[in-house]
Amino acid sequence: MIEFNGKLEDIGFPKLLHKIYLTRDTFSVLEMAREKIKKKFFFKNGMPVSASSNVLSECVGRLLLKQGIISNGIYENSLEIMKKEKRRQGEILLAEGAITPHQLNDTLCLQIKERFLSIFTWGEGVYYYKKIDRIPEDIFLHLLNPADVILAGLKNGYFSYDKVDSEIKGHFNDVVVMSKKPAYNLDDLNLNPKERRILSRINGAASMERLIRNSKLPEKEALPFIYGMVVTGLVYFKEKKKDHAFHGQRSRISAHDRVM
């Protein structure tokens, strides 16, 4: 049974990931496509646990090669064995003694995370989400925190800054408020000291502009973080009373106040 589907550009991957998390479906899959690229993401209780892709650069061998763990010769040899024996590349490299179990495990975890992050760069595409009876037994599982994935995608530039700016700029004068019943535990997120500084200054009275000005972060770093906190429902905006001429408009942050 299809739960929901649509065009990625109508929702954006950050909101889509959070929407799936809120379903808390026991087992589910998200299929995504853009031109010839196809990806499939598996979830358990709304949490990302695995991903598959037809993109060659995201295969285990390429990631091991990129990390300098194997040589190009070893990589090419493993491809030949794959074609002949129809075995998985990681299994072959492990059997050949080219990598250790620990290196394979770490690379498989990295593979899942990178496949999720790569979708943040998609400006368009289609998605198809549905519940399933179980997750295939033959795939590698690695539990990810949806909020961490969302914040990583936003903070590390995978998601368009222009998109973030267009969705959040109208709230520069609005007060930022911490959610009383957040969907995620803040202590479970990998926040850096400057991000925690922003959160510590959310007191129910400070506007987003003031938070950014006092955060010691450039606007291009602070905005994606705050947007991620809004998308995940950890904070929300409370509109200020219309008591000044600039209400609802983005006020300017002076060159002196900006951290460049």
N, C-alpha and C positions, 0 to 999 in steps of 0.2 A: 504493500500500500504506500503510495507517494504521500509524504507529509507536506512538502512544499518544494517549489522550483521557481526559477526565474532567471533574470539577467543580472550578472554580478554588478554591473554599473549602476543598477537601481538600488543596491543596498550597501555594497562595499564589503570586502572580506572581514574587516574588524567586527562589524555589526553582525555579519552572518555567523562567525564563530561564536559570538556571545549568544546569539539566538539559539544555536544548536546546544550550547551548554545549558541554557535554561530549560530545554526540553527534558533533560535528565533521562532520555531514552536509554534503556539498558544496553542495547546494541544498535548501532546505526552506521550508515555509510553516506558520504557526500561525494557525488561524482561531478567532476568539473571538466569543461572542455573549452578550448580556444583554438580555432583553426584545426591544425593537426595534433595539437598537444592535448593529451588526456591524462587526468590525474584522479586518483581515488583515495579518499580519506576515511579512516575508520574511527569510530568513537565508542567509548564505554561509559555509560552514565553521563553522557554529554562531554566527556573528557577525550581529547585527541590521544590515540594510542598507536596508530600506524598510518602509513601512506605508501601508495604505489604510483609510478609515473612511467611514461614512455619516452622521457627525455634522457638521452644518452649521458649527458654530463652529470646527471644525478645518480648514476649507477654506483655501486659499491667500489668497483675497480677504479673509476675515475676519481672518486673522493680519496681513496688511498693513495693514488698517484699524485693528486693535488697536495696532499699532506706530506709527501715525500717518504711515505712508508714503503712503497714498492717502486721499482724502476719501470720504465716504459717497456722494456723487454719482458719482464715478468707479467705486466699487464696484457701485452699482446699475446703471450703464450696462453694465459688463462682464457682469453677470448676464443682461441682455437680449440681448447679443450671443451669449453662451453658448447660450441657448435657441434662437436663430435659426440659428446656424452650427455648433452642436455642436462647438465648440472648447474647449480648456482655458482656464481663467480666467487662469492665469499667462501663457500664450502671448498672449492677447488684450491684457492689460495691458502686456506688453512691446512688442507691435506698436503700441499706442496711444501709446507713449512715457511711460506713467504711472509706470513703474518701470525700473530699470536691470538688466542681467543679474546684476550682483553682488547686488542686493537680492532678486531672485527666487531665486538660488541659496541665499542665507542663510536666506530664509524657508522654502524647501523642506527645508533641513536642520533648521530649528526645528520644522517640521511633523512630521517623522518622530520627533524626540525627544519632542515633546509627546504624540504618539499613543501612544508606548510608556509614558510616565509616567502617562497618564490611566488605564491599566489597574491601576495600583497602588491606585487608589481603589476599585476594584470589590471589594465584599465577597463577591460570588457571580457565577456565570456558568459557561459551559461552554467547553471548548477542544478543539481537534482538530488534532493535529500530524501532518504527513506529509512524506516526502521527495518532491521533484519533480525532473524532468529538467533544468529550467533556470528562471531567473527571467525573467518577461516583459520583452521588450526596450524596451517603451514606458514603463517606470516609472523615476522618479528614484531613484538609489541614493546612500546616505550611510552609510558604515561607522561603527558605534558599538561601543564596548567594553562588553560585557555587564556587567562588574563596575562600570563607571562608571554605567551606567543603573540598576543595582540600588541602588548607594549613593545616587544622586541621588533615587531614588524613596523611599528610607527616610529620608534626612536632611532632605529638604524637606517632609516631612509628607504625602506622597501615600498612604503605607501606614499603616494604623491603628497608633498607638502601643500601644494595648491589646493588639493581636495580637502585636507585638514583645515587650511585657512578659510576656505569658502564655507565650511560647515560650522566653524566656531567663532569667526570674527565678529558676528553680531552680538556676542555675549561678553565683549571686553569690559563693559561697565556693569555686568551682572555679578552678583555675589555668588561665590562658590561655596557649596555646603556639602559636608560629609554625609553619606547615606547612613541612616540608622540601622538598616538591615541589609548590609551589602551581600552580594552573591559570592564574594570571594573574601578570604582572610588576608589582610594586608601583610601579615607576618610571613605568609607563604610566597610572597612576590619578591623577586630579585631587584629591589629598589636600591639605587645608589644614595649616598648622603645628601646630594643636592635635591634629589627627588623627595626624599624624606623631609627635607627642609621646607619644601613647598607645602607638603601635607600638614606639617606641624603649624603652619601659619593660616590654615583654613579654620577660621573661628566663627563662621556664620555672619561675618560683617565685611570681610575683605573681598574686593572685586577681583576678577581674573587679572585685570591690568596691574593691580597692586601686587598680586602674588608673583606675577612675572617680573615686575620691577625689582622686587626684593629677593628673588630666587637666586640671583647671581648666575643665571643661565641665559644664553642668547635666546631671543624669541623663537628662533627656528628649532631650538631644542625643547624649550618649555611648552610650546603649543602642542606638539605631538603627544607629549606626556599627559598634559591635562585632557586632551581629546581622548586619549586611551582610557583615562580614569572615568570620563563621562560615558564612553561607549560601554564600558564594563559595569556601569551603574554604581561605581564606588563613590562618585561625587555627582552632584547635579547643580544646575544653575537656578538661582532665585532672582527673579527680575527685581531691580530696584524701582522704587517709586519714581514716577515721572516728575521729578522736582528740579530738573535742570535741562537746559536747551540741548545738551548733547546726549540725552538718554537714547539708548538703542543704537548709538553709533560708536564706531571704534575710535576712541580717543588716541591721540598721538603720544607715543613714548619718546621723550626727547633723546637726542644723541648722548646726552650726559647720563641718562638713566639706563640706556641699553647696555648690556654686556656684550661686547663684540669679540 
